[in-house]
Amino acid sequence: MRPLFALVGMLLVLTAPAGLAASPANAAPDGMDAVEVTFDRNRVSTVLGGRFTLQTRIVNSGGVPTEAILAHLNVASLTRDVYVDPEDWSAERSKEVAPLRQGKSSSVSWDIQAVNAGSFDVYVVLLPNGASTASKGPLVVSPPVHLEVAGRRTLSPGGAMPVVIVVPLLLGLVAALARLRVRRTG
């Protein structure tokens, strides 16, 4: 799946009209062209139902302040046939970030619970959200955090049989030894 995304991205870059990205007319007037977002780590391993927190750092390294920014958390499955409903993973997926002056940064915490087993990528998209910039680009996307979620083992009826047999036997053995000891001392 990743090679397909890389191929599509390269085709978009190669087929874009020359000078489009560098054109002053296309430069973001709100300072979003110099905003970066990164996570505090690039990999997480947990079990199904596990909870963890990711931190993002949003930096305005440009010379123009930004307007308000909306940070939006996303979860994408890398495991075939695993459906992801991001609302199940985090109760608060969109967070408002105050305008950032030049050279300033802000941190955003994301509380996440793994609700599916498999391999996933977690990433954040920043959207301009000021009075004059809402619904306008550019969007800023973080590098993904790779998430491995192991399935949780549950006791099946077949796995319960040894417990059902061994526990009563052990309790009976302890009771018999205690009774035998009482008879010898009495």
N, C-alpha and C positions, 0 to 999 in steps of 0.2 A: 504494500500500500504506500509506503514512504517513497519508493522510487517513482511511483506514478505522480505524487505531489511534486517531487523534485523536477520531473520532466515537464509538467504543466507550468511550473514556475519559470523554468528556463525558457520555454516557448513564449511565455508572456513577455519576458525581458527581451528576448531576441526579436520579437515582432512589434514591440512598442516603437512609435515614431521617434526618430533621432532627436535628442535634445528635450524630449518631453519631461523627463524627471528633473532636468537641470533648469528648466525654464522658470524665470522669476514670476511669470504669471501663474504658475502652478505651485509656487512655494506657499506653505501654510502661513497665513497671516497671524494665526493664533499661537505660534511657537511650537506646535505639535511635531514639526519636522525634526526637532532636536530633542525630543523626549524619548527616554529609554525606560524599559521596565524589565527587571530581572528578579528571579527567585533566590532565596537564601540557600538552595541546594538544587541539584539536578536529578536526584534519584531518591525514591522512597520505596521501601518494602514493608508490607504489613499483611495482616490476615483479614479475611472477610469480617466485616463489622468493626475493624480497627479504626480508631480516631487519631488524627494528627493535624498539626497546624503548619501551614506554609506561609512564609512572609514574602511579600513583594516589595521591592524598592523602586520607586518611580523618580527619575532624575530629569530635570530640565537643564541640559548642558548648552542650550542655545543662548542667543543674545536678546531674546524677546520673551516676556512673560506669557504664560498660558492663561486661558480662561479655565473655568471649571472642567474637570475631567471625570468621566464615568469609567470605572474599572469593572470589567465583567469576567468572571471565572467560567472556564469551560473544561469539560472532561470529554475526551474522545477515546473510544475503544480501539485498541490495536489487535484485539482477539476476535477472530471471525465468529459471527453469530452471537455476539454479546451486545444486547441493547443497553444503552446508557440514557438514563433520565437524569440530567444534571441537578435538577431540583432535589432529588433524593440524596445526592452527594453532599450538598451544602445548603443550609437554610438561607444563607445570605449570599447570593451570587453576584449582585451588583452593588458597588460601593462608590459613593461620591468622593472625589478627591478635590480639595480646595485648589484654586489657581496657584501655580508655582512660578515664583520669580526666577530670573536668570540664575543658574548655578545652585538652585535649591532642590531639595528632594523631600519625598514623603514616603511613609511605609504603610502598607495595608496587610492585615492578617486575614487568613482564610482558614476557618475551621472546616475540616473535611472528614467524612466517614465513608469508608470503602463499603459499597453495597453490592458489588459484583466481584467475582473472582476473575482474574485474567491480567492482561497487560493494557495499560492506559497511558495517555499523555494528558497532563493537566497544564493549561496555559491561561494567560490573561490577555484580554484585548482592551486597549484604552481607546475610548471614543471622546471626541471633543464634545463638551456639554455646556458651554457657556451660552449667554443670550444670543450672541451673533454667530456662534460656531456649532450649535447643536445640529445634528444630522448632516454635518459636512465632514469631509476627511481632512487629513489622512488618519487612518487607524494605525495604532501601534500595537504590535503583537510581541509577547514575551517568548523567549526560548521555552520549550516544553520541559516539564518535570516528568521523568519517566516513572511510572508507578506500577509496581508488581504486587498483585493481591493474591495471596494463597487462599485456597478454599479451606474451610474449617472442617475438621473431621467430626462426624457425628457418630454416635453409637447406633449401629444397625441391629436389627433383631439377631442376626448371626453373631455379631460381636458381643451381644448381651448374654448369650448362653453360658459362656465360661463364668461370668460374674454370678449368674443365677445359681450355678452349681457350686462354685468354690466358696462363696460367702457363707451360705448355711453350713457347709461342711466345716469351715474354720470355726464358726460360732459353736457348733456342736462339739468340736474337739476341745475348745477352750472350756466349755461347760463341763465336759467329762473329766478333764484334768483337774479342774477346780473341785469337783465332787470327790474325785479320788484322793486329792490332797486333804480334804476335810475329813474323810474316813480314816486316813492314816494318823492324823494328829488327834483325832477324837477317840 
